[in-house]
């Protein structure tokens, strides 16, 4: 995973922009209104998100429409999958240990 890309999401307003764009593409005006930040501030954050590959922009008449790019999210999901597998294995091991301990405790109470 590219640390620069993750760093871009560490800024709260940028993360909020990504969450806002999750549903559908939006103009900078819509983004600044919904997040209650000034338009130049929204544009600055969108520029960073665009440069780091999280967002892409397309012109539509006088507006610029921003939408999420899928590549980084797919890469992030793939990276997170390794952690999901690790924790699934650990929980399965824990379940096995707890089941074994319960069986031993039940045998002692039956005696």
C-alpha positions, 0 to 999 in steps of 0.5 A: 500500500502506498503510504502517501495515498493513505496519508492523503486520507488521514486528513479529516476533511479529505476522508469526509470528501471520500465518504461523500463521493462514495454515493455518487459524483459531485461538484466542488460546490456540492462538496463544500456545501455539504461539508460546510467548508469554503470552496477554495478549501474543498478545491485544495483537498480535492486536488490532493485526492486527485494527485494521490489517485483517490479521486478523478475529475471530469469537466461538465459544462462550467463545473468540474465533477469529482468521483472516486477512482476504484484502483486504490480502493481495490488495492486497499481492500486486497491489503486489508484482506490479509488482516481479515484472514489473519484475524479469522484464523486467530478467532478460529484458534480461540474458538477451538481453545474455548471449546476444549476448555469447556469440554474439560470443565464439563467432564470435571463437573460430571465426576 
